[in-house]
């Protein structure tokens, strides 16, 4: 008999109390979720790296590596940082609640845990995580050098193209933490406007970042710019053997501009724009505007 394959949520529960683990495990399994368990922080990090859970329930007070330090380590790992973490603890002081949120937790439940309340909150955060993942997956396929950054300069996520560009510039994890993060944090404190650009210091390969938007969760969306390769028109001119003006026209065609709009941007008539395009088509071996734009875009977004 044919059955629909439904992906069950995978939950990692981290607690040094066997009684608490048993109670939570029973509630989650009854709700149709798969459960992994860990008794302390280091074990949790190893399991998370291997199994990639959808959500983590984390006790704050544990031996060896406590929940706060465990959450910090999770958020510093690009492969794990997007996993929502809900703290579970008997600590009720405001400073502990704030600390749990500061290290990256999305929610905070005090013991004894109410299973119905836990499940309700988990569903909210699982849904939020799926929406975020869908948006990031869409961005991952656009070929753009994009990344999200927290107000303190921490890179939370980046497209594969951005990671590739950082690798091309020989950027190390140490440089990201000790140089990139302070530069971004200092710049963000000065409240840059959308489309403002910052040249990054301390690299042999010229890179800059452009602020694209302020995100609803407080993060900032940046585009990583490869200054070493030059501007878009320069790239097209060099790689397609075009004149300066023809490359500029093609660049704006690739950006969806009409002949009239291009003429206004480049201070030329629409007829002159069309004459440049008549030279571009045979140079590229294409017959129309759409095909020419496709050739240009493949160059402009290339890794």
C-alpha positions as CSV (number, residue, x, y, z in Angstrom):
1,X,0.0,0.0,0.0
2,X,1.3,3.4,-1.0
3,X,2.1,5.7,2.0
4,X,3.0,9.4,2.0
5,X,6.5,10.0,3.2
6,X,6.2,12.7,5.9
7,X,9.4,14.1,7.4
8,X,9.3,14.0,11.2
9,X,10.9,16.8,13.1
10,X,14.1,15.7,14.7
11,X,14.6,17.1,18.2
12,X,17.8,17.1,20.3
13,X,17.1,17.2,24.0
14,X,20.1,18.0,26.2
15,X,19.7,17.5,30.0
16,X,21.7,15.8,32.7
17,X,18.5,14.7,34.5
18,X,17.3,11.2,33.4
19,X,13.8,12.0,34.8
20,X,13.5,15.2,32.7
21,X,14.8,13.4,29.6
22,X,12.2,10.7,30.0
23,X,9.3,13.1,30.5
24,X,10.2,15.2,27.5
25,X,11.0,12.2,25.3
26,X,7.6,10.7,25.9
27,X,5.8,14.0,25.2
28,X,7.7,14.6,21.9
29,X,7.4,11.0,20.6
30,X,3.6,11.2,21.4
31,X,3.5,14.3,19.2
32,X,5.1,12.5,16.3
33,X,8.7,13.8,16.7
34,X,12.0,11.8,16.6
35,X,14.1,12.5,19.6
36,X,17.9,12.4,20.2
37,X,19.2,12.8,23.8
38,X,22.5,14.1,25.3
39,X,23.5,14.4,28.9
40,X,26.0,17.3,28.6
41,X,27.1,20.0,26.2
42,X,30.1,18.4,24.4
43,X,28.0,15.3,23.7
44,X,25.3,17.6,22.4
45,X,27.6,19.4,20.0
46,X,28.9,16.1,18.6
47,X,25.4,14.8,18.0
48,X,24.2,18.1,16.5
49,X,27.1,18.1,14.0
50,X,26.4,14.5,12.9
51,X,22.5,14.6,12.9
52,X,21.5,18.2,12.2
53,X,18.4,18.4,14.4
54,X,15.5,20.7,13.5
55,X,15.4,22.1,17.0
56,X,17.3,21.8,20.3
57,X,15.9,21.8,23.8
58,X,18.8,22.7,26.1
59,X,19.2,22.6,29.9
60,X,21.1,25.6,31.2
61,X,22.9,24.0,34.2
62,X,24.9,20.9,33.3
63,X,28.4,19.5,34.2
64,X,31.5,20.1,32.1
65,X,30.0,22.5,29.5
66,X,26.8,24.3,30.6
67,X,23.9,25.2,28.3
68,X,25.0,28.8,27.8
69,X,28.5,27.8,26.5
70,X,26.9,25.0,24.4
71,X,24.5,27.5,22.7
72,X,27.4,29.9,22.0
73,X,29.4,27.1,20.4
74,X,26.3,26.1,18.3
75,X,25.8,29.7,17.1
76,X,29.5,30.0,16.1
77,X,29.2,27.0,13.8
78,X,27.9,28.0,10.3
79,X,26.4,24.6,9.8
80,X,24.5,24.7,13.1
81,X,23.8,28.3,13.8
82,X,20.3,28.4,12.3
83,X,19.0,25.6,14.5
84,X,16.5,27.2,17.1
85,X,17.5,26.6,20.7
86,X,15.0,26.6,23.5
87,X,16.4,26.8,27.0
88,X,14.9,24.7,29.8
89,X,16.0,25.4,33.3
90,X,15.0,26.0,36.9
91,X,16.8,29.3,36.9
92,X,14.3,32.1,36.9
93,X,16.4,35.2,37.6
94,X,16.1,37.8,34.9
95,X,19.8,37.8,34.3
96,X,19.8,34.2,33.4
97,X,16.8,34.6,31.0
98,X,18.7,37.5,29.3
99,X,21.9,35.5,29.2
100,X,20.1,32.6,27.5
101,X,18.7,35.0,24.8
102,X,22.0,36.8,24.4
103,X,23.9,33.6,23.5
104,X,21.3,32.8,20.8
105,X,18.4,31.1,22.4
106,X,15.0,31.8,20.9
107,X,12.9,30.9,23.9
108,X,13.1,30.1,27.6
109,X,11.0,27.6,29.7
110,X,11.3,27.1,33.4
111,X,11.1,23.7,35.1
112,X,9.0,21.7,35.7
113,X,8.3,21.7,32.0
114,X,4.6,21.7,30.9
115,X,4.6,19.4,27.9
116,X,1.6,21.2,26.2
117,X,3.3,24.6,26.5
118,X,6.6,23.2,25.3
119,X,5.0,21.7,22.2
120,X,3.2,24.9,21.4
121,X,6.3,27.0,21.6
122,X,8.3,24.4,19.6
123,X,5.8,24.5,16.8
124,X,6.1,28.3,16.6
125,X,9.9,28.2,16.4
126,X,10.0,25.2,14.0
127,X,7.7,27.1,11.6
128,X,9.9,30.3,11.9
129,X,13.0,28.2,11.2
130,X,11.4,26.7,8.1
131,X,10.4,30.1,6.7
132,X,13.9,31.4,7.3
133,X,15.4,28.3,5.7
134,X,13.2,28.6,2.7
135,X,14.2,32.2,2.2
136,X,17.9,31.4,2.5
137,X,17.6,28.4,0.1
138,X,16.0,30.8,-2.4
139,X,18.9,33.2,-2.0
140,X,21.4,30.3,-2.2
141,X,20.3,29.6,-5.8
142,X,20.5,33.2,-7.0
143,X,24.3,33.2,-7.5
144,X,24.7,36.3,-5.3
145,X,27.4,37.0,-2.8
146,X,25.1,37.6,0.2
147,X,25.4,37.3,3.9
148,X,23.5,38.2,7.1
149,X,25.3,39.9,9.9
150,X,24.2,40.7,13.5
151,X,24.6,44.2,15.0
152,X,27.8,43.1,16.7
153,X,29.4,42.0,13.4
154,X,28.9,38.3,13.6
155,X,28.2,36.6,10.3
156,X,25.2,34.4,10.8
157,X,24.7,33.0,7.3
158,X,26.2,33.4,3.8
159,X,25.4,32.0,0.3
160,X,27.8,29.4,-1.2
161,X,29.0,32.2,-3.6
162,X,30.0,34.4,-0.6
163,X,31.9,31.6,1.0
164,X,33.6,30.9,-2.3
165,X,34.6,34.6,-2.7
166,X,36.0,34.6,0.9
167,X,38.0,31.5,0.1
168,X,39.4,33.2,-3.1
169,X,40.6,36.0,-0.9
170,X,42.3,33.5,1.4
171,X,40.1,34.6,4.4
172,X,40.6,32.5,7.5
173,X,38.2,31.9,10.3
174,X,40.6,33.8,12.6
175,X,40.5,36.8,10.3
176,X,36.7,36.7,10.2
177,X,36.5,36.8,14.0
178,X,39.4,39.2,14.8
179,X,39.2,41.5,11.9
180,X,36.0,41.3,9.8
181,X,33.7,41.2,12.8
182,X,35.1,44.3,14.5
183,X,35.1,46.2,11.2
184,X,31.5,45.4,10.6
185,X,30.4,46.1,14.2
186,X,32.1,49.5,14.2
187,X,30.5,50.4,10.8
188,X,27.1,49.3,11.9
189,X,27.4,51.4,15.1
190,X,27.7,54.5,12.7
191,X,24.3,53.6,11.2
192,X,25.2,53.3,7.5
193,X,22.4,53.8,5.0
194,X,21.1,51.2,2.6
195,X,23.6,50.9,-0.4
196,X,26.4,52.3,1.6
197,X,29.7,50.4,1.0
198,X,32.6,49.6,3.3
199,X,36.1,48.6,2.0
200,X,37.5,45.8,4.1
201,X,40.9,46.3,5.6
202,X,43.6,43.7,6.2
203,X,43.3,41.7,3.0
204,X,45.7,41.3,0.1
205,X,42.6,40.7,-2.1
206,X,40.3,43.7,-2.3
207,X,36.8,43.1,-0.9
208,X,34.1,45.4,0.3
209,X,30.6,44.9,1.7
210,X,27.4,46.8,0.6
211,X,24.4,47.1,3.0
212,X,21.3,45.9,1.2
213,X,18.7,45.9,3.9
214,X,17.8,45.8,7.6
215,X,16.1,42.5,8.5
216,X,13.1,42.1,10.8
217,X,15.0,40.0,13.2
218,X,17.6,42.7,13.8
219,X,20.3,41.3,11.4
220,X,21.6,43.2,8.3
221,X,21.8,41.8,4.8
222,X,25.1,42.5,3.0
223,X,26.4,41.9,-0.4
224,X,30.1,40.9,-0.6
225,X,31.7,42.8,-3.5
226,X,34.8,41.5,-5.3
227,X,36.7,44.8,-6.0
228,X,39.5,42.8,-7.5
229,X,37.4,42.0,-10.5
230,X,36.3,45.6,-11.1
231,X,32.8,46.9,-11.8
232,X,30.2,45.2,-13.9
233,X,30.8,47.2,-17.1
234,X,34.6,46.6,-16.7
235,X,34.1,42.9,-16.4
236,X,31.9,42.8,-19.5
237,X,34.4,44.9,-21.4
238,X,37.4,42.8,-20.5
239,X,35.7,39.3,-20.9
240,X,33.7,40.0,-24.0
241,X,36.1,42.4,-25.8
242,X,33.6,45.2,-26.1
243,X,34.1,49.0,-26.3
244,X,33.6,50.9,-23.1
245,X,30.2,52.3,-24.2
246,X,29.0,49.0,-25.5
247,X,29.9,47.3,-22.2
248,X,28.0,49.9,-20.3
249,X,24.9,49.5,-22.4
250,X,25.1,45.7,-22.0
251,X,25.5,46.0,-18.3
252,X,22.2,48.0,-18.0
253,X,20.4,45.7,-20.4
254,X,21.4,42.8,-18.0
255,X,19.9,44.9,-15.2
256,X,16.5,45.0,-17.0
257,X,16.6,48.7,-18.2
258,X,14.9,49.8,-21.4
259,X,16.7,51.8,-24.1
260,X,15.1,55.0,-22.9
261,X,16.3,54.3,-19.3
262,X,19.8,53.4,-20.4
263,X,19.9,56.6,-22.5
264,X,19.0,58.6,-19.4
265,X,21.6,56.9,-17.3
266,X,24.4,57.1,-19.9
267,X,23.4,60.5,-21.3
268,X,22.8,59.3,-24.8
269,X,19.8,58.9,-27.1
270,X,17.7,55.6,-27.2
271,X,18.8,55.4,-30.9
272,X,22.5,55.5,-29.9
273,X,21.8,52.8,-27.3
274,X,20.3,50.6,-30.0
275,X,23.3,51.2,-32.3
276,X,25.6,49.9,-29.5
277,X,23.3,46.8,-29.1
278,X,23.6,46.2,-32.8
279,X,27.3,45.9,-32.3
280,X,27.0,43.8,-29.1
281,X,24.8,41.0,-30.6
282,X,27.3,39.8,-33.3
283,X,30.2,40.2,-30.8
284,X,28.4,37.8,-28.4
285,X,27.0,35.5,-31.1
286,X,23.4,36.2,-30.1
287,X,20.4,37.5,-32.0
288,X,18.4,39.4,-29.4
289,X,18.3,41.4,-26.2
290,X,17.3,38.5,-23.9
291,X,20.1,36.3,-25.1
292,X,22.7,39.1,-24.7
293,X,21.4,39.8,-21.1
294,X,21.8,36.1,-20.4
295,X,25.5,36.1,-21.5
296,X,26.2,39.2,-19.4
297,X,24.5,37.8,-16.3
298,X,26.5,34.6,-16.4
299,X,29.6,36.7,-16.2
300,X,28.3,39.1,-13.6
301,X,27.3,36.4,-11.1
302,X,30.1,34.0,-11.8
303,X,32.0,32.7,-8.7
